[in-house]
């Protein structure tokens, strides 16, 4: 088992125990401090030509039949915890970040009612450098953008692309950093939840026991991704992008020929965003790497986590429970889970309403029953 606190150093546990890392104290401080890497904070969004039609997907809120909808009154109370394990792999390349008080910890005034929180999951491949770099720098690009939090989707999408370009420049100065990572970021601002995803990490919202997928897995074999890849000059072979990667979107991988370029490429770093308004029906969010989803379906994970939270109401323990269960199910990858609760109380027991069906015998049925009873008496 490998503990990861914040960005992957320290112990597993809740984000409320410490402040997020200062990017200038990371292993990349030389790249960022000595003017060897210039990372400007862009105020405008540069989109890949192949993704000009990408839009934010709104997840609708379905009121529960027979109950009042207190949507306008609900203010989420965020509590988070996380756990990670190396699994059967020889190295650990998953990194996560939990910040329950995002704006405060990054020196901004919270201008909205309710919480301001950031949660990230980064699943590295070919090394851990890209995952560490993205974890350290993606939140910084978000808070440094003047449009945050008013234009949150635009800001977050731009931050993904800026992080990708900054890592490309870092790799040009130090070839040993060459690697890639998937990236998923979830932001809670007031009652709004936005999930931005590039890769095959997944975020699943529990809405009164029902699993609501807040991200799509970007696999090369997915029809939309395959069409985008081919339109960008790439191809899918045996389920792999250009025969090399089993994800269609990722940060990094600039060292892989034919994947990325200044004018785009088949491997995109642009995230797909989904948003929803949180209500009192929303209980918790699960964010996990693909090692978890290899052995859990979304609803299965929600059911499992919900039972654990009903037992102990602890997001840290719940995250560990999910990881331990994935190990029992023989997942063959690194494992990392973040659980974010939106209520102070554990999820309530759900009682399925009993249907009121009136049953009666027909005259013919009564005659048959009488005939049967008469036959018993003979």
C-alpha positions in Angstrom: 0.0 0.0 0.0 1.3 3.4 -0.9 -0.1 6.5 0.9 -0.7 9.7 -1.0 -1.6 12.9 0.8 -2.5 15.8 -1.5 -0.1 15.2 -4.4 1.3 11.8 -3.6 3.7 12.3 -0.7 2.7 11.5 2.9 -0.2 9.5 4.3 -3.6 8.5 2.9 -6.3 10.6 4.5 -8.6 13.6 4.5 -7.7 16.8 2.6 -8.8 18.8 5.7 -5.6 17.9 7.5 -3.3 20.1 5.4 -2.9 22.8 2.8 -2.3 22.0 -0.8 1.3 21.9 -2.0 3.2 25.0 -3.2 4.1 24.3 -6.8 7.5 26.0 -6.3 8.5 23.4 -3.7 7.9 20.4 -6.0 10.6 18.3 -7.7 10.2 20.7 -10.7 11.2 23.9 -8.8 14.3 24.3 -11.0 12.1 24.2 -14.1 9.8 26.8 -12.6 12.1 29.0 -10.6 15.2 29.5 -12.7 13.5 31.0 -15.7 14.2 27.8 -17.7 10.5 27.3 -18.2 8.2 30.2 -19.0 4.6 29.3 -18.3 2.3 32.4 -19.1 -1.2 32.4 -17.7 -3.3 32.6 -20.8 -6.6 34.5 -20.6 -8.0 33.1 -23.8 -8.9 29.5 -24.7 -7.0 27.8 -27.5 -9.0 24.8 -28.7 -7.9 21.9 -30.9 -9.4 22.1 -34.3 -10.8 18.6 -34.0 -12.7 19.5 -30.9 -14.4 22.8 -31.8 -17.8 21.1 -31.4 -17.1 19.9 -27.9 -19.8 21.2 -25.5 -20.4 21.0 -21.8 -22.9 18.3 -20.9 -25.5 19.3 -18.3 -26.7 16.5 -16.0 -30.3 17.2 -15.2 -31.7 17.0 -11.7 -34.7 14.7 -11.4 -37.0 15.5 -8.5 -38.1 12.5 -6.5 -41.8 11.7 -6.9 -43.8 12.5 -3.8 -41.2 14.6 -2.1 -40.7 18.3 -2.1 -37.8 19.7 -4.0 -35.7 21.9 -1.8 -33.1 22.6 -4.5 -32.9 26.4 -3.9 -32.2 25.9 -0.2 -29.5 23.2 -0.3 -26.0 24.2 0.5 -23.5 21.2 0.2 -21.2 20.5 3.1 -18.1 19.0 1.6 -16.0 16.3 3.3 -13.4 14.3 1.4 -11.0 11.4 1.8 -8.8 9.4 -0.4 -6.8 6.2 -0.5 -4.3 4.6 -2.9 -2.5 1.3 -3.3 0.3 0.2 -5.7 -1.6 -3.0 -6.5 0.3 -5.7 -8.3 2.3 -3.1 -10.3 6.0 -2.6 -9.7 5.7 1.2 -9.5 3.0 3.7 -8.4 1.9 6.2 -11.0 -1.4 7.4 -9.7 -1.6 10.8 -8.0 -4.6 12.6 -6.4 -5.4 16.0 -4.9 -8.1 16.9 -2.4 -8.7 20.5 -1.4 -11.9 21.1 0.5 -11.4 24.9 0.7 -9.9 25.7 -2.7 -10.1 29.4 -3.0 -8.9 30.1 0.6 -6.0 27.7 0.3 -4.9 29.4 -2.9 -5.2 32.9 -1.6 -8.6 33.9 -3.2 -11.7 35.3 -1.6 -14.7 33.0 -1.9 -17.2 35.1 -3.7 -20.0 32.5 -3.7 -22.3 31.1 -1.1 -21.3 27.6 -0.1 -18.1 25.6 -0.6 -15.2 26.0 -3.0 -13.4 22.7 -3.5 -11.1 21.0 -6.0 -10.4 17.3 -6.4 -8.1 15.8 -9.0 -7.1 12.3 -10.2 -4.1 11.8 -12.4 -3.2 8.3 -13.7 0.3 8.3 -15.1 1.8 6.0 -17.8 5.4 5.7 -18.8 6.4 7.2 -15.5 5.0 9.4 -12.8 6.5 12.7 -13.9 3.5 13.9 -16.0 1.0 13.0 -13.2 3.0 14.9 -10.6 3.4 17.9 -12.9 -0.3 18.1 -13.7 -1.3 17.7 -10.1 1.0 20.5 -9.0 0.2 23.0 -11.9 -3.4 22.4 -13.0 -5.0 24.0 -9.9 -2.6 27.0 -10.2 -3.6 27.7 -13.8 -7.2 27.7 -12.7 -6.9 30.2 -9.8 -4.5 32.5 -11.7 -7.1 33.0 -14.5 -8.9 36.3 -14.1 -12.1 34.7 -15.4 -12.3 32.2 -12.5 -14.8 31.4 -11.1 -17.3 33.3 -13.4 -16.4 31.3 -16.6 -15.5 28.1 -14.9 -15.7 25.7 -17.9 -13.6 28.0 -20.1 -11.1 28.4 -17.3 -10.7 24.7 -16.5 -10.5 23.7 -20.2 -7.8 26.3 -20.7 -5.9 25.1 -17.6 -5.8 21.6 -19.0 -4.2 22.8 -22.3 -1.8 25.2 -20.5 -0.7 22.4 -18.2 -0.1 20.2 -21.2 1.9 22.9 -23.0 3.9 23.7 -19.9 4.9 20.0 -19.5 6.0 19.9 -23.1 8.4 22.7 -22.5 9.6 21.1 -19.3 10.3 17.9 -21.2 12.2 19.8 -23.9 14.6 20.8 -21.1 14.8 17.5 -19.4 14.1 14.4 -21.5 13.9 12.3 -18.4 10.5 13.7 -17.6 8.9 12.2 -20.7 5.7 10.5 -19.8 1.9 11.0 -19.9 -1.1 11.1 -17.6 -4.9 11.0 -17.8 -6.5 13.9 -15.8 -9.8 14.4 -14.1 -10.7 17.5 -12.1 -13.9 18.1 -10.1 -14.8 21.5 -8.8 -17.5 22.4 -6.4 -18.4 26.1 -6.4 -21.4 26.8 -4.3 -24.1 24.4 -5.5 -22.4 23.8 -8.9 -20.4 20.7 -9.6 -18.2 20.6 -12.7 -16.2 17.6 -13.8 -13.5 17.9 -16.5 -12.0 14.7 -17.8 -9.3 13.8 -20.3 -8.7 10.0 -20.2 -10.2 7.0 -18.5 -10.4 8.1 -14.9 -14.1 8.4 -13.9 -16.3 10.4 -11.6 -19.7 9.0 -10.5 -22.2 11.0 -8.5 -24.5 9.2 -6.0 -28.0 10.8 -6.3 -30.3 9.2 -3.8 -28.6 5.8 -4.4 -28.5 6.1 -8.1 -25.2 6.3 -10.0 -24.9 9.4 -12.3 -21.8 9.2 -14.4 -20.2 12.7 -14.5 -17.5 11.7 -17.1 -17.0 9.4 -20.1 -14.1 7.1 -20.5 -12.0 8.3 -23.4 -11.0 5.0 -25.1 -9.8 4.9 -28.7 -12.5 2.4 -29.6 -15.3 4.7 -28.6 -17.1 5.8 -31.7 -16.8 9.6 -31.1 -13.2 9.3 -30.1 -12.3 7.1 -33.0 -13.9 9.6 -35.5 -12.0 12.5 -33.9 -8.7 10.5 -34.0 -9.1 9.6 -37.6 -10.1 13.3 -38.5 -6.8 14.3 -36.8 -4.6 12.0 -38.9 -4.4 9.1 -36.4 -5.7 5.6 -36.4 -6.9 2.9 -34.0 -5.2 -0.5 -34.1 -6.2 -3.4 -31.9 -8.0 -0.9 -29.5 -4.9 1.3 -29.2 -4.4 4.9 -30.4 -1.8 4.7 -33.2 -1.2 1.2 -31.9 0.5 2.6 -28.8 -1.9 4.1 -26.2 -5.1 2.7 -24.8 -6.5 6.2 -24.1 -7.7 8.8 -26.6 -7.1 11.9 -24.4 -4.2 12.6 -22.0 -1.7 15.2 -20.9 1.9 14.8 -21.9 3.2 12.0 -24.2 4.9 14.7 -26.3 7.8 12.3 -26.9 5.6 9.8 -28.8 5.8 10.4 -32.5 2.6 11.3 -34.3 0.6 12.0 -31.2 0.7 15.7 -30.7 1.8 18.8 -32.5 1.4 22.6 -32.5 -1.7 22.3 -34.7 -3.3 19.4 -32.7 -3.1 15.7 -33.2 -4.9 12.4 -32.5 -4.1 12.5 -28.7 -5.9 15.4 -27.2 -5.4 17.1 -23.9 -8.7 19.0 -24.1 -11.1 17.8 -21.4 -14.8 16.9 -21.8 -16.9 18.8 -19.2 -20.1 17.9 -17.4 -22.0 20.0 -14.9 -24.9 19.7 -12.6 -26.6 21.6 -9.7 -26.3 19.8 -6.4 -29.4 19.2 -4.4 -30.2 17.5 -1.1 -30.6 14.3 -3.1 -26.9 14.3 -3.9 -25.0 12.3 -1.3 -21.4 11.8 -2.5 -19.0 11.7 -5.5 -16.6 8.9 -6.3 -13.5 9.7 -8.3 -11.2 6.8 -9.3 -8.6 5.7 -11.7 -9.3 3.0 -14.3 -7.9 0.3 -12.0 -11.0 0.7 -9.9 -13.4 0.7 -12.9 -11.8 -2.4 -14.3 -13.5 -4.4 -11.4 -16.4 -2.1 -10.5 -19.4 -0.9 -12.5 -20.5 2.6 -11.7 -23.7 1.5 -9.9 -21.9 -1.3 -8.1 -19.3 1.2 -6.8 -22.0 3.5 -5.6 -23.9 0.7 -3.8 -20.7 -0.5 -2.2 -19.6 3.0 -1.0 -23.0 3.9 0.2 -23.2 0.9 2.5 -19.8 1.7 3.9 -20.7 5.3 4.5 -23.9 4.2 6.3 -21.7 2.1 8.6 -19.0 4.7 9.5 -19.8 8.0 7.6 -16.0 8.5 7.0 -14.9 9.3 3.4 -11.3 8.2 4.2 -12.3 4.8 5.4 -14.8 4.5 2.5 -12.0 5.2 0.0 -9.9 2.5 1.7 -12.8 0.1 1.6 -13.2 0.6 -2.1 -9.5 0.1 -2.8 -9.3 -3.0 -0.6 -12.3 -4.5 -2.4 -10.7 -3.8 -5.8 -7.6 -5.7 -4.6 -9.9 -8.7 -3.6 -11.4 -8.6 -7.0 -7.9 -8.9 -8.5 -7.5 -5.6 -10.2 -4.3 -5.6 -12.2 -3.5 -1.9 -12.0 -2.6 0.9 -9.5 -5.6 1.9 -7.4 -6.6 5.4 -6.2 -10.0 6.6 -5.0 -11.3 10.0 -3.8 -14.7 10.1 -2.0 -16.4 13.5 -1.6 -19.4 13.7 0.7 -22.0 16.5 0.3 -23.8 15.9 3.6 -22.8 15.9 7.2 -25.0 12.8 7.9 -24.6 9.3 6.4 -26.7 8.4 3.4 -30.3 7.5 4.6 -31.9 4.1 4.2 -34.0 3.9 1.1 -37.4 2.3 1.4 -38.9 1.3 -1.8 -42.6 2.3 -1.9 -44.9 -0.7 -1.9 -47.3 -0.8 -4.8 -51.0 -0.7 -3.9 -52.6 -3.3 -6.2 -56.1 -4.4 -5.6 -56.7 -8.0 -6.3 -60.1 -9.7 -6.6 -61.6 -13.0 -7.8 -63.8 -13.1 -10.9 -67.1 -15.0 -10.7 -65.5 -17.7 -12.8 -62.6 -17.9 -10.5 -64.8 -18.2 -7.5 -66.8 -21.1 -9.2 -63.5 -22.9 -9.9 -62.3 -22.4 -6.4 -65.6 -23.7 -5.0 -65.5 -26.7 -7.3 -61.9 -27.5 -6.1 -62.9 -27.2 -2.4 -66.0 -29.4 -3.0 -63.7 -32.0 -4.6 -61.6 -32.1 -1.5 -64.6 -33.0 0.6 -65.5 -36.0 -1.5 
